[in-house]
Amino acid sequence: HTVYIKKQWYQRRVRGELLKLEMAKFITVNSFAEYLKAAESSKSTCSQIFALFTGSLTASGKSWCPDCVRADPVIEEASKSLPSGTCFITTYIDRPTWKDPANEFRKGDLKLKSVPTLVKLGSEQRLVESECAKKSLVEMLFEED
């Protein structure tokens, strides 16, 4: 398994000068162990941490999870406005793992009941299933302190 970290930048003109400003840090993982490692390492470097748990991609490039197919583009677009210092961890879960009722995502602190689930770590705030496809709800979760 590989952990992908992507930093995004945006440009803004300030007093006539074009500045390159850092956006949120995006981390992609493919297992529960990788998620735990990414969440732990992000605590020391990020002011806010969001975690998206979504169905993994099939050979067609789309998720096996229909709600995830609808939600992923909404979340991706809204996440572009996350400020510097924010970490966004996307965890892809394959279908056999998710369908196992004893999987680690369903147990422990996370207690996931469905995918997609978008969580603001360190809080009780989360969006589940079709809520993740509603732009206004996703933006509200990203903006609330």
Residue frames relative to the residue before (quaternion, step in Angstrom):
aa qw qx qy qz dx dy dz
H 1.0000 0.0000 0.0000 0.0000 0.00 0.00 0.00
T 0.1988 -0.7808 0.5856 0.0887 3.52 -1.09 0.76
V 0.2672 -0.7263 0.6105 0.1686 3.53 -1.09 0.75
Y 0.1621 -0.7893 0.5885 0.0666 3.57 -0.77 1.05
I 0.0649 -0.7718 0.6320 0.0266 3.56 -0.91 0.93
K 0.0252 -0.7997 0.5988 -0.0365 3.53 -0.75 1.09
K 0.1590 -0.7509 0.6329 0.1017 3.53 -0.87 0.97
Q 0.1843 -0.7811 0.5878 0.1016 3.53 -0.95 0.86
W 0.2037 -0.7687 0.6004 0.0843 3.50 -1.19 0.69
Y 0.0687 -0.7605 0.6382 0.0982 3.51 -1.23 0.40
Q 0.3613 -0.7318 0.5363 0.2151 3.54 -1.18 0.48
R 0.0080 -0.7791 0.6267 -0.0177 3.53 -1.06 0.81
R 0.3486 -0.7252 0.5559 0.2088 3.53 -0.98 0.85
V 0.0114 -0.7859 0.6168 -0.0418 3.57 -0.71 1.13
R 0.8314 -0.1077 0.0131 0.5449 3.57 -0.66 1.19
G 0.7554 -0.4138 0.2026 0.4661 3.55 0.87 1.00
E 0.6674 0.4791 -0.3035 0.4826 3.60 1.24 -0.21
L 0.3654 -0.7266 0.5421 0.2111 3.57 -0.92 0.94
L 0.0978 -0.8105 0.5773 0.0131 3.56 -0.60 1.19
K 0.2958 -0.7123 0.6066 0.1929 3.54 -1.14 0.69
L 0.0587 -0.8255 0.5608 -0.0255 3.59 -0.48 1.23
E 0.4524 -0.7004 0.4883 0.2578 3.53 -0.99 0.85
M 0.2704 -0.7254 0.6110 0.1653 3.53 -1.11 0.78
A 0.7693 -0.3188 0.2656 0.4859 3.53 -1.26 -0.35
K 0.4292 -0.6488 0.5575 0.2898 3.56 -1.32 0.34
F 0.1712 -0.7932 0.5817 0.0570 3.58 -0.79 1.09
I 0.0786 -0.7937 0.6029 -0.0163 3.55 -0.79 1.12
T 0.1106 -0.7923 0.5985 0.0426 3.58 -0.89 0.94
V 0.0058 0.7976 -0.6013 0.0474 3.56 -0.85 1.04
N 0.3081 -0.7843 0.5231 0.1278 3.54 -1.28 0.45
S 0.7588 0.2660 -0.2061 0.5577 3.61 1.15 0.41
F 0.6535 -0.5095 0.3853 0.4061 3.55 -1.29 0.30
A 0.6486 0.5230 -0.3181 0.4523 3.58 0.95 -0.88
E 0.6547 0.4978 -0.3093 0.4774 3.60 0.99 -0.82
Y 0.6145 0.5420 -0.3432 0.4592 3.59 1.06 -0.75
L 0.6591 0.5158 -0.3101 0.4509 3.59 0.86 -0.97
K 0.6590 0.5110 -0.3006 0.4629 3.56 0.95 -0.92
A 0.6721 0.4954 -0.2937 0.4654 3.60 0.90 -0.93
A 0.6568 0.5053 -0.3159 0.4620 3.61 0.93 -0.86
E 0.6667 0.5042 -0.3030 0.4578 3.57 0.93 -0.88
S 0.6991 0.4634 -0.2856 0.4637 3.60 0.84 -0.92
S 0.6361 0.5426 -0.3306 0.4379 3.61 1.13 -0.57
K 0.5421 0.6542 -0.3972 0.3471 3.61 1.14 -0.56
S 0.7261 0.4436 -0.2524 0.4608 3.58 0.98 -0.76
T 0.7645 0.3790 -0.1976 0.4826 3.60 1.17 -0.41
C 0.7448 0.3950 -0.2073 0.4962 3.60 1.19 -0.31
S 0.4353 -0.6943 0.5124 0.2567 3.56 -1.02 0.82
Q 0.7705 0.0737 -0.0381 0.6320 3.58 1.18 -0.62
I 0.1068 -0.7772 0.6165 0.0671 3.56 -1.13 0.67
F 0.0823 -0.7600 0.6438 0.0330 3.53 -0.92 1.00
A 0.1093 -0.7870 0.6044 0.0586 3.57 -1.08 0.72
L 0.1397 -0.7625 0.6291 0.0576 3.53 -0.93 1.00
F 0.1188 -0.7570 0.6408 0.0475 3.55 -0.86 1.04
T 0.0950 0.8202 -0.5428 0.1536 3.53 -0.46 1.26
G 0.6112 -0.5616 0.4101 0.3780 3.56 -1.23 0.41
S 0.5168 -0.6449 0.4682 0.3126 3.56 -1.00 0.84
L 0.5468 -0.6251 0.4548 0.3215 3.54 -1.29 0.41
T 0.3659 -0.7033 0.5665 0.2247 3.53 -1.12 0.72
A 0.7440 -0.3890 0.2898 0.4596 3.58 -1.31 -0.03
S 0.6349 0.5407 -0.3243 0.4466 3.61 1.16 -0.56
G 0.5305 -0.6409 0.4035 0.3808 3.59 1.26 -0.25
K 0.6490 0.4547 -0.3153 0.5221 3.58 1.32 0.04
S 0.5848 -0.5861 0.4368 0.3516 3.53 -1.22 0.52
W 0.5286 -0.6044 0.4932 0.3348 3.56 -1.25 0.50
C 0.6706 0.5003 -0.2653 0.4792 3.59 1.28 -0.41
P 0.4047 -0.7512 0.4617 0.2424 3.65 -0.45 1.15
D 0.6411 0.5113 -0.3344 0.4645 3.64 0.97 -0.76
C 0.6316 0.5346 -0.3269 0.4566 3.59 1.09 -0.72
V 0.6118 0.5520 -0.3428 0.4510 3.58 1.03 -0.79
R 0.6879 0.4643 -0.2762 0.4847 3.60 1.00 -0.83
A 0.7291 0.4699 -0.2454 0.4328 3.60 0.91 -0.91
D 0.6072 0.6211 -0.3691 0.3307 3.61 0.88 -0.88
P 0.6942 0.4538 -0.3215 0.4569 3.69 0.77 -0.81
V 0.6140 0.5453 -0.3469 0.4530 3.61 1.09 -0.68
I 0.6804 0.4777 -0.2797 0.4802 3.57 0.91 -0.97
E 0.6380 0.5355 -0.3309 0.4435 3.58 0.94 -0.86
E 0.6729 0.4865 -0.3027 0.4678 3.59 0.89 -0.89
A 0.6811 0.4867 -0.2946 0.4609 3.62 0.85 -0.93
S 0.6455 0.5481 -0.3274 0.4191 3.60 1.03 -0.73
K 0.5324 0.6413 -0.4036 0.3773 3.60 1.21 -0.35
S 0.6986 0.4545 -0.2756 0.4789 3.59 1.17 -0.46
L 0.4091 0.6993 -0.4923 0.3182 3.62 1.21 0.13
P 0.4462 -0.7265 0.4540 0.2590 3.59 -0.86 0.89
S 0.6666 -0.4528 0.4083 0.4289 3.51 -1.37 0.26
G 0.7309 0.3889 -0.3012 0.4731 3.58 -1.04 0.75
T 0.6155 0.5054 -0.3410 0.4995 3.56 1.33 -0.08
C 0.1789 -0.7528 0.6213 0.1237 3.56 -1.09 0.74
F 0.1166 -0.7717 0.6242 0.0351 3.54 -1.07 0.86
I 0.1010 -0.8113 0.5758 0.0073 3.57 -0.45 1.26
T 0.1158 -0.7659 0.6298 0.0572 3.57 -0.76 1.06
T 0.0903 -0.7867 0.6103 0.0217 3.55 -0.76 1.09
Y 0.2117 -0.7716 0.5916 0.0996 3.55 -0.65 1.17
I 0.1183 -0.7912 0.5995 0.0246 3.56 -0.82 1.08
D 0.3478 -0.7435 0.5255 0.2238 3.58 -0.72 1.01
R 0.6735 -0.5485 0.3268 0.3724 3.55 -1.19 0.64
P 0.6674 0.4922 -0.3409 0.4427 3.68 0.77 -0.83
T 0.6338 0.5151 -0.3349 0.4699 3.60 1.01 -0.77
W 0.6855 0.4942 -0.2980 0.4439 3.58 0.82 -0.98
K 0.6861 0.5045 -0.2900 0.4367 3.60 0.93 -0.85
D 0.5647 0.5668 -0.3879 0.4577 3.62 1.25 -0.27
P 0.3808 -0.7616 0.4719 0.2287 3.63 -0.46 1.16
A 0.6903 0.4643 -0.2777 0.4804 3.61 1.19 -0.40
N 0.3730 0.7494 -0.4913 0.2408 3.63 1.19 0.18
E 0.6415 -0.5888 0.3576 0.3376 3.55 -1.19 0.69
F 0.5983 0.5676 -0.3678 0.4297 3.59 1.14 -0.50
R 0.6870 0.4833 -0.2750 0.4677 3.59 1.09 -0.68
K 0.7072 0.4301 -0.2427 0.5060 3.57 1.22 -0.47
G 0.7318 0.4640 -0.2782 0.4145 3.57 -1.28 -0.23
D 0.8239 -0.2600 0.1864 0.4679 3.54 -1.24 -0.55
L 0.6551 0.5518 -0.3285 0.3980 3.60 0.98 -0.75
K 0.0164 0.8452 -0.5325 -0.0432 3.57 0.88 -0.99
L 0.1197 0.8137 -0.5556 0.1219 3.58 0.85 0.99
K 0.2130 -0.7799 0.5790 0.1056 3.53 -1.01 0.86
S 0.8049 0.0475 -0.0044 0.5914 3.56 1.23 -0.42
V 0.2241 -0.6995 0.6470 0.2047 3.49 -1.39 0.20
P 0.5340 -0.2149 -0.8176 0.0147 1.51 -1.95 1.49
T 0.0881 -0.7371 0.6639 0.0905 3.51 -1.35 0.44
L 0.1285 -0.7701 0.6235 0.0422 3.55 -0.91 1.02
V 0.0699 -0.8271 0.5561 -0.0416 3.55 -0.60 1.23
K 0.2536 -0.6859 0.6529 0.1975 3.54 -1.18 0.68
L 0.3387 -0.7774 0.4925 0.1960 3.57 -0.30 1.28
G 0.7614 0.3242 -0.2779 0.4879 3.53 -1.10 0.81
S 0.7283 0.3066 -0.2201 0.5719 3.59 1.27 0.20
E 0.5518 -0.5875 0.4710 0.3583 3.54 -1.33 0.03
Q 0.4960 0.6964 -0.4080 0.3203 3.58 1.28 -0.15
R 0.2152 0.7548 -0.5987 0.1597 3.53 -0.91 1.02
L 0.2270 -0.7189 0.6390 0.1527 3.49 -1.32 0.51
V 0.1127 -0.8081 0.5769 0.0379 3.57 -1.00 0.82
E 0.8725 0.0784 -0.0844 0.4748 3.51 -1.31 0.64
S 0.8644 -0.0221 0.0130 0.5021 3.62 -0.78 -1.00
E 0.5261 0.6203 -0.4201 0.4025 3.64 1.18 -0.37
C 0.6356 0.5594 -0.3150 0.4289 3.58 1.10 -0.75
A 0.6715 0.4803 -0.2931 0.4821 3.60 1.22 -0.36
K 0.5953 0.5513 -0.3656 0.4560 3.60 1.28 0.06
K 0.4367 -0.7453 0.4471 0.2323 3.53 -0.35 1.32
S 0.6690 0.5163 -0.3151 0.4319 3.61 0.85 -0.92
L 0.6663 0.4945 -0.3049 0.4675 3.61 0.98 -0.78
V 0.6445 0.5131 -0.3188 0.4688 3.58 0.99 -0.83
E 0.6602 0.4992 -0.3083 0.4689 3.59 0.90 -0.90
M 0.6373 0.5295 -0.3260 0.4552 3.60 1.00 -0.81
L 0.6416 0.5138 -0.3217 0.4699 3.60 0.96 -0.83
F 0.6776 0.4946 -0.2909 0.4601 3.59 0.94 -0.87
E 0.7278 0.4608 -0.2435 0.4457 3.60 1.03 -0.72
E 0.6167 0.5800 -0.3572 0.3946 3.61 1.07 -0.63
D 0.3165 -0.7268 0.5805 0.1858 3.53 -1.18 0.71
